[in-house]
């Protein structure tokens, strides 16, 4: 009798543990799904608007003019983190801690935003190195300052988990820029300067929105600089400045090297080759941004490793399918998407798509750095990628032209992925080398190579590769289809 009672008690305990785990998984998925949906609203809205602007740019600007715009935005990409000391990232991360004093955190962010007004004057001296840029240094200065202000204020919304407001702010920014681009480029015919006027006004307008919805006025009314907090935030963010420099080298230095070693018109074509990878990047950013919140919340859970591996599995399968499908439609898509003089961009996009895939996986792994506030992990991995990128660009661009720049970027992203695979194991083990994953990586690379075959055989082979990746992931595809239909039916019924 006692044995039966003990067995019943044990079964009840086991059932309670199972129920608790099931509830926990439902809560996790709900939290991740909610955040993913909000980031999707943000990313899809902004990317769609940007997507439809590209034909306007390729029609309005020559390849040389578009190359000039790309060079200026490339310079701004590295200057903004430097002049703001990446304080927005610290505002976001420190605000997510339990019992965080959000008012004091925002005040530190505002302090360094004010300092950036002075540090931003460095942009005028940087432009001396680029005599071919005819845009006024004052315009570039205001462009960088307004962008830095907007980034800090939007990071404050992310730190407060006001993700809907964050998404609206980004959509407002992009939509305003789109409307003003049409106004300045088509109606007023302001040329390159009109492009930057549009974005300056958009940054300021969306910055005002983030200021209001982020309750920044409340923080200003209780302005106080906590020295200890400031020191800790600077310690975290200051390492992200050279990290931003390293990422700038990997993402953007090749644009400058293509300009200097080939021509600014060649860089205009190379800039277009980044557009499809940016779509893939948008999809991965949606998930990785949402995932960072879940990873921070789950940092103390007992089954966090299992949870992380499960999420990696879903992400790698999704990205493999999307990347390979994008490659299969790339050539016909570009024929109708851009002007004929930009069509050669397809030749360089496959390398960037492969590199972007491994960058997405590396970004997922780097969530461990965010959870543990390990900005050194970000820095060391990006240093390795930057060194490889510079070295291969220097060797390969003179030999292979634009191909060399794209291949160099791809190699540097893959190197960052492998470094983070090894380095993040000090926090948890993510199994990135399952046989099914390795086979998927191989098919991805083979598909990129297949794009170089321009005859009918190449097209048939590419269709065959798409079919293979779908078959290998048929269960995942089926679940995605069921989820989509469930959401669709829910929307229709409502």
Secondary structure, 3 states (H helix, E strand, C coil): CHHHHHHHHHHHHHHHHHHHHHHHHHHHHHHHHHHHHHHHHHHHHHHHHHHHHHHHHHHHCCHHHHHHHHHHHHHHHHHHHHHHCCHHHHHHHHHCCCCCCHHHHHHHHHHHHHHHHHHCCHHHHHHHHCCCCCCCHHHHHHHHHHHHHHHHHHHHHHHCCCHHHHHHHHHHHHHHHHHHHHHHHHHCCCHHHHHHHHHHHHHHHHHHHHHHHCCHHHHHHCCCCCHHHHHHHHHHHHHHHHHHHHHHHHHHHHHHHHHHHCCHHHHHHHHHHHHHHHHHHHHHHHHHHHHHHHHHHCCCCCCHHHHHHHHHHHHHHHHHHHHHHHHHHHHHHHHHHCCHHHHHHHHHHHHHHHHHHHHHHHHHHCHHHHHCCCHHHHHHHHHHHHHHHHHHHHHHHHHHCHHHHHHHHHHHHHHHHHHHHHHHHHCCCCCCCCHHHHHHHHHHHHHHHHCCCCCHHHHHHHHHHHHHHHHHCHHHHHHHHHHHHHHHHHHHHC
